Amino acid sequence: MSFIKIVPKDYLGYDALPNIIKYCLRDDREYIERYGAGVIDNCSENIINGFNFIKRHYHNTGGKQLHHFIISIYRYKYITDKKYWKSKQEIESIACSLIAKELPFFIENRGFQCCSFIHDDTDYLHIHLIVNSVSWKDGKKLTNIKSFANDILKYLISNYAILDWKRGIKCY
């Protein structure tokens, strides 16, 4: 079953954003794709500068710098029709790419810049979502993170039900 994990780190300080972006863009074979909305995502400097521009614009540079979610896509229990799909892995790969492309725009529509990074370094595909802590619409901090994650889960259930989201949201 697939799920969303809220990464409960503080992400305080000047180096929090560069460190998480560096981790997500690491130069090894586990990093597959990246996407963004509300920010130029062609390199780490542009992502970092885009997030920080919003913070400086609204004079809201202190405190938590980002929110980090992991969308885990498990590799089993899918219904496949051999006429259309070669394998379960093909379904996961396509769904994971679609989610990674679409979810940043869903989040941007709620007022927050977002980047997504697909990794394949565990037993399952997963997407790291990095969300700016400051809204580009009004400069306010994202505070109700569980409600925000629940909105993401509802979106995923309605658009990607085949991935079985019964495990819901995890925070640990």
SVG drawing of the C-alpha trace seen along z (x, -y; Angstrom):
<svg xmlns="http://www.w3.org/2000/svg" viewBox="-12 -42 39 52">
<polyline fill="none" stroke="black" stroke-width="0.4" points="0.0,0.0 1.2,-3.5 1.3,-6.3 2.4,-9.9 5.1,-10.4 5.4,-13.8 9.1,-14.1 9.0,-15.7 12.4,-17.5 12.7,-21.2 14.5,-22.3 15.7,-25.5 18.6,-27.6 20.2,-28.9 21.6,-25.5 18.3,-23.5 17.1,-24.2 20.5,-23.7 21.1,-20.5 17.7,-18.9 17.9,-20.0 21.5,-18.5 20.2,-15.3 17.3,-15.1 19.6,-15.9 22.4,-13.6 24.6,-12.4 23.9,-8.7 21.7,-6.3 18.9,-6.4 17.7,-9.9 15.4,-9.6 13.4,-12.7 12.7,-16.2 9.8,-18.7 8.8,-22.0 6.0,-24.5 6.4,-28.2 10.2,-27.8 12.8,-27.2 13.9,-23.6 16.8,-23.3 19.5,-23.4 19.7,-23.5 20.7,-27.2 17.6,-28.2 15.4,-26.2 17.0,-27.6 17.0,-31.2 13.3,-30.9 12.3,-29.7 14.4,-32.3 13.1,-35.1 9.6,-34.6 10.8,-34.5 12.7,-37.8 9.9,-39.4 7.5,-38.9 10.2,-39.5 9.5,-36.0 12.9,-34.4 13.0,-32.9 11.8,-29.6 11.1,-26.5 12.5,-26.8 10.6,-24.0 8.3,-21.1 9.3,-17.6 7.0,-14.9 7.7,-11.4 5.2,-9.8 5.9,-6.0 4.7,-3.9 4.7,-0.2 5.5,2.4 2.9,5.0 -0.9,5.7 -1.8,3.9 -4.4,5.1 -2.8,5.4 -4.3,5.9 -1.6,7.5 -3.1,5.9 -2.1,2.5 0.7,2.9 3.9,4.9 4.3,5.2 3.4,3.9 6.7,1.9 5.5,0.1 2.3,-1.0 4.3,-2.2 6.8,-4.0 4.2,-5.8 2.0,-6.7 5.1,-7.9 6.1,-10.2 2.6,-11.6 2.3,-12.2 5.8,-13.9 4.8,-16.1 1.3,-17.0 1.6,-17.3 3.8,-20.4 1.1,-22.3 -1.6,-21.1 0.5,-22.5 1.3,-25.7 -2.5,-26.3 -2.6,-26.3 -0.1,-29.1 3.2,-27.3 6.2,-26.6 7.1,-22.9 9.7,-20.6 9.4,-16.8 12.2,-14.3 11.7,-10.7 14.1,-8.2 14.5,-4.5 17.0,-3.6 14.7,-1.4 12.3,1.5 9.8,-1.0 9.7,-4.1 9.2,-7.2 8.9,-11.0 10.4,-13.6 8.2,-16.7 9.9,-19.9 7.4,-22.7 8.4,-26.2 7.3,-27.1 6.2,-30.6 3.2,-31.2 3.8,-33.2 0.2,-34.4 0.3,-36.1 3.6,-35.5 2.1,-33.4 3.8,-30.3 2.3,-26.8 1.2,-25.8 -1.5,-23.1 0.7,-20.4 -1.5,-17.4 -4.5,-19.1 -2.2,-20.0 -1.0,-16.4 -4.6,-15.2 -5.5,-17.5 -2.6,-15.9 -3.8,-12.4 -7.4,-13.2 -5.9,-14.4 -3.9,-11.1 -6.8,-8.9 -9.1,-10.6 -6.5,-10.6 -4.4,-7.4 -6.7,-5.0 -4.9,-2.0 -2.0,-2.6 -4.0,-1.7 -3.7,-4.5 -5.1,-2.6 -1.9,-3.3 -2.8,-7.1 -0.5,-9.6 2.4,-8.7 4.3,-11.1 7.5,-9.7"/>
</svg>
